[in-house]
Amino acid sequence: MNVRRLIPTAAVAGAVTLGLTALSACSSSDAAEGGNGGKLDVSASFYPMQFLAEEIGGSHVSVTSLTKPGVEPHDMELSPKQIGGLGDADYILYLKNVQPAVDDAVTQAGVKNTVDAAGLTTLESHGSEVDGHDHGAEEHEGEEEAGLDPHIWLDPVKYAEVAEGVGKSLEKADPDNAADYRKNTETLVAELNKLDKAYETGLKNTATKTFITTHSAFGYLAERYGLTQEGIAGIDPEAEPSPARIDEIHHVAEESKATTVFFETLASDKTAKTLAKDLGLKTGVLDPLEGITDRSAGADYIEVMESNLAALQKALGAK
């Protein structure tokens, strides 16, 4: 079931820096002239993009992530060295409106083969607009202005759409290895489809459909599987909720018979634990998969998503 056993994972080039996936837009013969032993030099913005680049690129790519493990990607900054180095990438894979610093650096880099994952699927409005409050507007002006939720990777179906688009872009960037990219994409999409079916089956019959989370990152996942996400704050995991929102959450928890307040590994759990204590609820981890660390409940995207499913099943009273 593990994709990474089927698809060779390229070594992360150098120290894993703040996250941008630059996949090479050159042909393999062009890349061979560089210093990567014939591999495409790929720069990834953060983990969800890195995972796609490594799984689809396989042995033909050398992937560098701009976001270090353990760093919360939304507010990270790039060093001058990272910004300057982006222009040397063969291919860049990023997700617009998640990391403002990366968006600016990508524009400056001017790399021909630059792919915005947001353009490979359809974005929708979730999070701060769903609960009617303007959470985190200052921190994420781009998201608020567009009114769109960028957390597409937490929906296996949308992530599979992005994977297919990345595969096609790699085929164009490196036509000599197009067959391998196509095969790797098909393998990954099959794994994501399997994950989708596991979620669909595992969350079909539950005692409650509502889950409470500190970070409103799970709008696509909730919509896909008929659940209701109640975010304490908005899209920004560090945003402080208003007293009015806390009161609302108290009411929602009672009405929906919610059992758990979820927090994440890369942000503070203080608000979640305080609220859970006030309400007499449990706490749990629901990982938005913005980075993999030794605290993650899995070694890669597939494993952590499986852990998230188990956590949701327990919290929602799956039958």
TORLO-921259 format. One record per residue (C-alpha): y, x, z; residue number from 1; residue in three letters. Coordinates in nm, 2 decimals. Example, Ala and Ser with C-alpha at 12.3 -4.5 7.8 and 13.67 -1.06 7.14 Angstrom:
+--------+--------+--------+-----+------+
:     c2 :     c1 :     c3 :  nr : rest :
+--------+--------+--------+-----+------+
:  -0.45 :   1.23 :   0.78 :   1 :  ala :
:  -0.11 :   1.37 :   0.71 :   2 :  ser :
+--------+--------+--------+-----+------+
end
This chain:
+--------+--------+--------+-----+------+
:     c2 :     c1 :     c3 :  nr : rest :
+--------+--------+--------+-----+------+
:   0.00 :   0.00 :   0.00 :   1 :  met :
:   0.22 :   0.30 :   0.05 :   2 :  asn :
:   0.43 :   0.37 :  -0.25 :   3 :  val :
:   0.51 :   0.72 :  -0.15 :   4 :  arg :
:   0.14 :   0.81 :  -0.18 :   5 :  arg :
:   0.14 :   0.70 :  -0.54 :   6 :  leu :
:   0.47 :   0.84 :  -0.64 :   7 :  ile :
:   0.55 :   1.20 :  -0.56 :   8 :  pro :
:   0.86 :   1.22 :  -0.34 :   9 :  thr :
:   1.12 :   1.47 :  -0.46 :  10 :  ala :
:   1.23 :   1.71 :  -0.19 :  11 :  ala :
:   1.58 :   1.63 :  -0.07 :  12 :  val :
:   1.80 :   1.90 :  -0.21 :  13 :  ala :
:   1.97 :   2.11 :   0.06 :  14 :  gly :
:   2.08 :   1.96 :   0.38 :  15 :  ala :
:   2.08 :   1.58 :   0.35 :  16 :  val :
:   2.45 :   1.50 :   0.34 :  17 :  thr :
:   2.65 :   1.18 :   0.37 :  18 :  leu :
:   2.48 :   0.94 :   0.13 :  19 :  gly :
:   2.53 :   0.92 :  -0.25 :  20 :  leu :
:   2.24 :   0.93 :  -0.50 :  21 :  thr :
:   2.32 :   1.13 :  -0.80 :  22 :  ala :
:   2.04 :   1.10 :  -1.05 :  23 :  leu :
:   2.06 :   1.32 :  -1.36 :  24 :  ser :
:   2.21 :   1.16 :  -1.67 :  25 :  ala :
:   2.10 :   1.46 :  -1.88 :  26 :  cys :
:   1.77 :   1.49 :  -2.07 :  27 :  ser :
:   1.51 :   1.70 :  -1.90 :  28 :  ser :
:   1.58 :   1.98 :  -2.14 :  29 :  ser :
:   1.95 :   1.98 :  -2.04 :  30 :  asp :
:   1.85 :   1.97 :  -1.67 :  31 :  ala :
:   1.63 :   2.27 :  -1.73 :  32 :  ala :
:   1.93 :   2.48 :  -1.81 :  33 :  glu :
:   2.06 :   2.41 :  -1.45 :  34 :  gly :
:   1.94 :   2.54 :  -1.12 :  35 :  gly :
:   1.69 :   2.26 :  -1.04 :  36 :  asn :
:   1.38 :   2.39 :  -1.23 :  37 :  gly :
:   1.42 :   2.12 :  -1.50 :  38 :  gly :
:   1.47 :   1.84 :  -1.26 :  39 :  lys :
:   1.75 :   1.59 :  -1.28 :  40 :  leu :
:   2.02 :   1.65 :  -1.01 :  41 :  asp :
:   2.05 :   1.31 :  -0.84 :  42 :  val :
:   2.31 :   1.23 :  -0.58 :  43 :  ser :
:   2.25 :   0.92 :  -0.36 :  44 :  ala :
:   2.51 :   0.74 :  -0.14 :  45 :  ser :
:   2.28 :   0.65 :   0.15 :  46 :  phe :
:   1.92 :   0.58 :   0.23 :  47 :  tyr :
:   1.84 :   0.26 :   0.03 :  48 :  pro :
:   1.97 :   0.44 :  -0.28 :  49 :  met :
:   1.79 :   0.76 :  -0.20 :  50 :  gln :
:   1.46 :   0.57 :  -0.16 :  51 :  phe :
:   1.49 :   0.42 :  -0.51 :  52 :  leu :
:   1.59 :   0.75 :  -0.67 :  53 :  ala :
:   1.29 :   0.94 :  -0.51 :  54 :  glu :
:   1.03 :   0.67 :  -0.57 :  55 :  glu :
:   1.13 :   0.60 :  -0.93 :  56 :  ile :
:   1.23 :   0.96 :  -1.02 :  57 :  gly :
:   0.92 :   1.11 :  -0.87 :  58 :  gly :
:   0.87 :   1.47 :  -0.96 :  59 :  ser :
:   1.14 :   1.47 :  -1.23 :  60 :  his :
:   1.43 :   1.45 :  -0.99 :  61 :  val :
:   1.60 :   1.65 :  -0.71 :  62 :  ser :
:   1.77 :   1.40 :  -0.48 :  63 :  val :
:   2.05 :   1.47 :  -0.24 :  64 :  thr :
:   2.18 :   1.20 :   0.00 :  65 :  ser :
:   2.54 :   1.20 :   0.10 :  66 :  leu :
:   2.47 :   1.03 :   0.43 :  67 :  thr :
:   2.30 :   1.24 :   0.70 :  68 :  lys :
:   2.01 :   1.08 :   0.89 :  69 :  pro :
:   2.14 :   0.90 :   1.20 :  70 :  gly :
:   2.49 :   0.85 :   1.07 :  71 :  val :
:   2.62 :   0.50 :   1.04 :  72 :  glu :
:   2.71 :   0.48 :   0.67 :  73 :  pro :
:   2.99 :   0.22 :   0.67 :  74 :  his :
:   3.25 :   0.45 :   0.82 :  75 :  asp :
:   3.13 :   0.79 :   0.73 :  76 :  met :
:   3.36 :   1.05 :   0.56 :  77 :  glu :
:   3.28 :   1.31 :   0.30 :  78 :  leu :
:   3.36 :   1.68 :   0.33 :  79 :  ser :
:   3.57 :   1.85 :   0.06 :  80 :  pro :
:   3.25 :   2.03 :  -0.04 :  81 :  lys :
:   3.06 :   1.71 :  -0.09 :  82 :  gln :
:   3.34 :   1.55 :  -0.29 :  83 :  ile :
:   3.37 :   1.86 :  -0.51 :  84 :  gly :
:   2.99 :   1.88 :  -0.56 :  85 :  gly :
:   2.96 :   1.53 :  -0.68 :  86 :  leu :
:   3.11 :   1.63 :  -1.01 :  87 :  gly :
:   2.81 :   1.86 :  -1.07 :  88 :  asp :
:   2.56 :   1.58 :  -1.03 :  89 :  ala :
:   2.37 :   1.47 :  -1.34 :  90 :  asp :
:   2.34 :   1.11 :  -1.22 :  91 :  tyr :
:   2.50 :   0.92 :  -0.93 :  92 :  ile :
:   2.35 :   0.61 :  -0.76 :  93 :  leu :
:   2.56 :   0.43 :  -0.51 :  94 :  tyr :
:   2.64 :   0.08 :  -0.38 :  95 :  leu :
:   3.01 :  -0.02 :  -0.41 :  96 :  lys :
:   3.19 :  -0.16 :  -0.11 :  97 :  asn :
:   2.95 :  -0.02 :   0.15 :  98 :  val :
:   3.12 :   0.32 :   0.19 :  99 :  gln :
:   3.48 :   0.34 :   0.09 : 100 :  pro :
:   3.49 :   0.72 :   0.10 : 101 :  ala :
:   3.20 :   0.73 :  -0.14 : 102 :  val :
:   3.36 :   0.48 :  -0.38 : 103 :  asp :
:   3.67 :   0.70 :  -0.40 : 104 :  asp :
:   3.47 :   1.02 :  -0.45 : 105 :  ala :
:   3.26 :   0.87 :  -0.72 : 106 :  val :
:   3.56 :   0.76 :  -0.91 : 107 :  thr :
:   3.71 :   1.11 :  -0.89 : 108 :  gln :
:   3.38 :   1.27 :  -0.99 : 109 :  ala :
:   3.38 :   1.11 :  -1.33 : 110 :  gly :
:   3.01 :   1.17 :  -1.39 : 111 :  val :
:   2.89 :   1.00 :  -1.71 : 112 :  lys :
:   2.57 :   0.86 :  -1.57 : 113 :  asn :
:   2.70 :   0.68 :  -1.26 : 114 :  thr :
:   2.52 :   0.36 :  -1.15 : 115 :  val :
:   2.66 :   0.10 :  -0.91 : 116 :  asp :
:   2.36 :  -0.08 :  -0.77 : 117 :  ala :
:   2.57 :  -0.38 :  -0.70 : 118 :  ala :
:   2.60 :  -0.43 :  -1.08 : 119 :  gly :
:   2.22 :  -0.45 :  -1.12 : 120 :  leu :
:   2.18 :  -0.79 :  -0.93 : 121 :  thr :
:   2.39 :  -1.08 :  -0.83 : 122 :  thr :
:   2.60 :  -1.05 :  -0.51 : 123 :  leu :
:   2.67 :  -1.35 :  -0.28 : 124 :  glu :
:   2.90 :  -1.43 :   0.01 : 125 :  ser :
:   2.74 :  -1.40 :   0.36 : 126 :  his :
:   2.83 :  -1.26 :   0.70 : 127 :  gly :
:   3.19 :  -1.30 :   0.81 : 128 :  ser :
:   3.26 :  -1.58 :   0.57 : 129 :  glu :
:   2.95 :  -1.77 :   0.66 : 130 :  val :
:   3.04 :  -1.81 :   1.03 : 131 :  asp :
:   3.40 :  -1.90 :   0.95 : 132 :  gly :
:   3.55 :  -1.60 :   1.12 : 133 :  his :
:   3.73 :  -1.30 :   0.97 : 134 :  asp :
:   3.53 :  -1.03 :   1.14 : 135 :  his :
:   3.59 :  -0.67 :   1.05 : 136 :  gly :
:   3.84 :  -0.74 :   0.77 : 137 :  ala :
:   4.04 :  -0.42 :   0.84 : 138 :  glu :
:   3.74 :  -0.20 :   0.84 : 139 :  glu :
:   3.60 :  -0.34 :   0.51 : 140 :  his :
:   3.89 :  -0.46 :   0.30 : 141 :  glu :
:   3.68 :  -0.42 :  -0.02 : 142 :  gly :
:   3.41 :  -0.65 :   0.11 : 143 :  glu :
:   3.65 :  -0.91 :   0.24 : 144 :  glu :
:   3.86 :  -0.91 :  -0.07 : 145 :  glu :
:   3.56 :  -0.96 :  -0.29 : 146 :  ala :
:   3.40 :  -1.20 :  -0.04 : 147 :  gly :
:   3.07 :  -1.05 :  -0.12 : 148 :  leu :
:   2.79 :  -0.92 :   0.09 : 149 :  asp :
:   2.66 :  -0.58 :  -0.02 : 150 :  pro :
:   2.34 :  -0.58 :   0.18 : 151 :  his :
:   2.12 :  -0.65 :  -0.12 : 152 :  ile :
:   1.84 :  -0.41 :  -0.02 : 153 :  trp :
:   1.73 :  -0.62 :   0.27 : 154 :  leu :
:   1.60 :  -0.89 :   0.02 : 155 :  asp :
:   1.29 :  -0.74 :  -0.14 : 156 :  pro :
:   1.35 :  -0.96 :  -0.45 : 157 :  val :
:   1.70 :  -0.84 :  -0.51 : 158 :  lys :
:   1.60 :  -0.48 :  -0.43 : 159 :  tyr :
:   1.33 :  -0.51 :  -0.69 : 160 :  ala :
:   1.59 :  -0.62 :  -0.95 : 161 :  glu :
:   1.80 :  -0.31 :  -0.86 : 162 :  val :
:   1.49 :  -0.09 :  -0.89 : 163 :  ala :
:   1.43 :  -0.22 :  -1.24 : 164 :  glu :
:   1.79 :  -0.14 :  -1.33 : 165 :  gly :
:   1.77 :   0.21 :  -1.19 : 166 :  val :
:   1.44 :   0.27 :  -1.38 : 167 :  gly :
:   1.60 :   0.17 :  -1.71 : 168 :  lys :
:   1.91 :   0.39 :  -1.64 : 169 :  ser :
:   1.68 :   0.69 :  -1.56 : 170 :  leu :
:   1.49 :   0.63 :  -1.89 : 171 :  glu :
:   1.82 :   0.66 :  -2.07 : 172 :  lys :
:   1.94 :   0.96 :  -1.87 : 173 :  ala :
:   1.61 :   1.15 :  -1.92 : 174 :  asp :
:   1.43 :   1.00 :  -2.22 : 175 :  pro :
:   1.17 :   1.28 :  -2.23 : 176 :  asp :
:   1.02 :   1.14 :  -1.90 : 177 :  asn :
:   1.09 :   0.77 :  -1.97 : 178 :  ala :
:   0.72 :   0.68 :  -1.95 : 179 :  ala :
:   0.69 :   0.81 :  -1.60 : 180 :  asp :
:   1.01 :   0.64 :  -1.49 : 181 :  tyr :
:   0.88 :   0.31 :  -1.63 : 182 :  arg :
:   0.54 :   0.35 :  -1.46 : 183 :  lys :
:   0.70 :   0.45 :  -1.12 : 184 :  asn :
:   0.93 :   0.15 :  -1.14 : 185 :  thr :
:   0.64 :  -0.09 :  -1.21 : 186 :  glu :
:   0.46 :   0.06 :  -0.91 : 187 :  thr :
:   0.75 :   0.02 :  -0.68 : 188 :  leu :
:   0.84 :  -0.33 :  -0.80 : 189 :  val :
:   0.47 :  -0.43 :  -0.73 : 190 :  ala :
:   0.50 :  -0.31 :  -0.37 : 191 :  glu :
:   0.83 :  -0.50 :  -0.33 : 192 :  leu :
:   0.67 :  -0.81 :  -0.47 : 193 :  asn :
:   0.39 :  -0.77 :  -0.21 : 194 :  lys :
:   0.65 :  -0.73 :   0.06 : 195 :  leu :
:   0.82 :  -1.05 :  -0.05 : 196 :  asp :
:   0.50 :  -1.24 :  -0.04 : 197 :  lys :
:   0.43 :  -1.11 :   0.31 : 198 :  ala :
:   0.77 :  -1.23 :   0.43 : 199 :  tyr :
:   0.73 :  -1.57 :   0.26 : 200 :  glu :
:   0.39 :  -1.63 :   0.42 : 201 :  thr :
:   0.48 :  -1.48 :   0.75 : 202 :  gly :
:   0.79 :  -1.68 :   0.81 : 203 :  leu :
:   0.69 :  -2.01 :   0.66 : 204 :  lys :
:   0.59 :  -2.18 :   0.99 : 205 :  asn :
:   0.81 :  -2.09 :   1.28 : 206 :  thr :
:   0.92 :  -2.25 :   1.60 : 207 :  ala :
:   1.29 :  -2.18 :   1.52 : 208 :  thr :
:   1.47 :  -2.07 :   1.20 : 209 :  lys :
:   1.77 :  -1.91 :   1.37 : 210 :  thr :
:   1.80 :  -1.54 :   1.47 : 211 :  phe :
:   2.10 :  -1.37 :   1.64 : 212 :  ile :
:   2.20 :  -1.02 :   1.54 : 213 :  thr :
:   2.49 :  -0.79 :   1.62 : 214 :  thr :
:   2.53 :  -0.69 :   1.25 : 215 :  his :
:   2.56 :  -0.96 :   0.99 : 216 :  ser :
:   2.35 :  -0.76 :   0.74 : 217 :  ala :
:   2.06 :  -1.01 :   0.69 : 218 :  phe :
:   2.23 :  -1.29 :   0.49 : 219 :  gly :
:   2.02 :  -1.23 :   0.18 : 220 :  tyr :
:   1.70 :  -1.20 :   0.38 : 221 :  leu :
:   1.78 :  -1.52 :   0.57 : 222 :  ala :
:   1.86 :  -1.72 :   0.26 : 223 :  glu :
:   1.55 :  -1.59 :   0.08 : 224 :  arg :
:   1.31 :  -1.71 :   0.35 : 225 :  tyr :
:   1.49 :  -2.02 :   0.48 : 226 :  gly :
:   1.63 :  -1.87 :   0.80 : 227 :  leu :
:   1.97 :  -1.88 :   0.96 : 228 :  thr :
:   2.15 :  -1.56 :   1.05 : 229 :  gln :
:   2.40 :  -1.59 :   1.34 : 230 :  glu :
:   2.60 :  -1.27 :   1.35 : 231 :  gly :
:   2.78 :  -1.18 :   1.67 : 232 :  ile :
:   3.02 :  -0.98 :   1.46 : 233 :  ala :
:   3.06 :  -0.95 :   1.09 : 234 :  gly :
:   2.94 :  -0.70 :   0.82 : 235 :  ile :
:   3.08 :  -0.41 :   1.02 : 236 :  asp :
:   2.82 :  -0.32 :   1.29 : 237 :  pro :
:   3.09 :  -0.17 :   1.52 : 238 :  glu :
:   3.33 :  -0.47 :   1.51 : 239 :  ala :
:   3.40 :  -0.64 :   1.84 : 240 :  glu :
:   3.33 :  -1.02 :   1.84 : 241 :  pro :
:   3.61 :  -1.25 :   1.96 : 242 :  ser :
:   3.56 :  -1.45 :   2.28 : 243 :  pro :
:   3.55 :  -1.77 :   2.07 : 244 :  ala :
:   3.26 :  -1.63 :   1.87 : 245 :  arg :
:   3.08 :  -1.53 :   2.19 : 246 :  ile :
:   3.12 :  -1.89 :   2.31 : 247 :  asp :
:   2.99 :  -2.02 :   1.97 : 248 :  glu :
:   2.68 :  -1.79 :   2.00 : 249 :  ile :
:   2.61 :  -1.94 :   2.34 : 250 :  his :
:   2.61 :  -2.29 :   2.19 : 251 :  his :
:   2.40 :  -2.19 :   1.89 : 252 :  val :
:   2.14 :  -2.01 :   2.10 : 253 :  ala :
:   2.09 :  -2.32 :   2.31 : 254 :  glu :
:   2.08 :  -2.57 :   2.02 : 255 :  glu :
:   1.85 :  -2.36 :   1.80 : 256 :  ser :
:   1.62 :  -2.24 :   2.08 : 257 :  lys :
:   1.67 :  -1.88 :   1.98 : 258 :  ala :
:   1.47 :  -1.64 :   2.19 : 259 :  thr :
:   1.61 :  -1.29 :   2.09 : 260 :  thr :
:   1.93 :  -1.11 :   2.03 : 261 :  val :
:   1.87 :  -0.83 :   1.77 : 262 :  phe :
:   2.05 :  -0.50 :   1.76 : 263 :  phe :
:   2.00 :  -0.19 :   1.54 : 264 :  glu :
:   1.92 :   0.18 :   1.59 : 265 :  thr :
:   2.24 :   0.33 :   1.44 : 266 :  leu :
:   2.50 :   0.12 :   1.64 : 267 :  ala :
:   2.57 :   0.04 :   2.00 : 268 :  ser :
:   2.34 :  -0.21 :   2.17 : 269 :  asp :
:   2.59 :  -0.29 :   2.45 : 270 :  lys :
:   2.71 :  -0.62 :   2.31 : 271 :  thr :
:   2.36 :  -0.74 :   2.23 : 272 :  ala :
:   2.23 :  -0.66 :   2.57 : 273 :  lys :
:   2.53 :  -0.82 :   2.75 : 274 :  thr :
:   2.49 :  -1.14 :   2.55 : 275 :  leu :
:   2.12 :  -1.15 :   2.59 : 276 :  ala :
:   2.15 :  -1.11 :   2.97 : 277 :  lys :
:   2.41 :  -1.39 :   2.99 : 278 :  asp :
:   2.19 :  -1.62 :   2.79 : 279 :  leu :
:   1.86 :  -1.52 :   2.95 : 280 :  gly :
:   1.72 :  -1.41 :   2.61 : 281 :  leu :
:   1.52 :  -1.10 :   2.50 : 282 :  lys :
:   1.65 :  -0.82 :   2.29 : 283 :  thr :
:   1.49 :  -0.66 :   1.99 : 284 :  gly :
:   1.55 :  -0.42 :   1.70 : 285 :  val :
:   1.61 :  -0.55 :   1.35 : 286 :  leu :
:   1.68 :  -0.25 :   1.13 : 287 :  asp :
:   1.93 :  -0.29 :   0.85 : 288 :  pro :
:   1.77 :   0.02 :   0.69 : 289 :  leu :
:   2.09 :   0.21 :   0.64 : 290 :  glu :
:   1.92 :   0.53 :   0.74 : 291 :  gly :
:   1.58 :   0.66 :   0.86 : 292 :  ile :
:   1.56 :   0.86 :   1.18 : 293 :  thr :
:   1.29 :   0.95 :   1.43 : 294 :  asp :
:   1.38 :   0.63 :   1.61 : 295 :  arg :
:   1.30 :   0.41 :   1.31 : 296 :  ser :
:   1.00 :   0.19 :   1.33 : 297 :  ala :
:   0.85 :   0.34 :   1.01 : 298 :  gly :
:   0.87 :   0.64 :   0.78 : 299 :  ala :
:   1.03 :   0.47 :   0.48 : 300 :  asp :
:   1.17 :   0.14 :   0.35 : 301 :  tyr :
:   0.84 :  -0.04 :   0.31 : 302 :  ile :
:   0.72 :   0.05 :   0.67 : 303 :  glu :
:   1.05 :  -0.04 :   0.83 : 304 :  val :
:   1.07 :  -0.37 :   0.65 : 305 :  met :
:   0.71 :  -0.45 :   0.77 : 306 :  glu :
:   0.83 :  -0.38 :   1.12 : 307 :  ser :
:   1.13 :  -0.61 :   1.07 : 308 :  asn :
:   0.89 :  -0.88 :   0.96 : 309 :  leu :
:   0.68 :  -0.84 :   1.27 : 310 :  ala :
:   0.99 :  -0.85 :   1.49 : 311 :  ala :
:   1.12 :  -1.17 :   1.32 : 312 :  leu :
:   0.78 :  -1.34 :   1.35 : 313 :  gln :
:   0.77 :  -1.27 :   1.72 : 314 :  lys :
:   1.13 :  -1.38 :   1.78 : 315 :  ala :
:   1.10 :  -1.70 :   1.57 : 316 :  leu :
:   0.76 :  -1.80 :   1.71 : 317 :  gly :
:   0.57 :  -1.77 :   1.38 : 318 :  ala :
:   0.25 :  -1.97 :   1.37 : 319 :  lys :
+--------+--------+--------+-----+------+
end
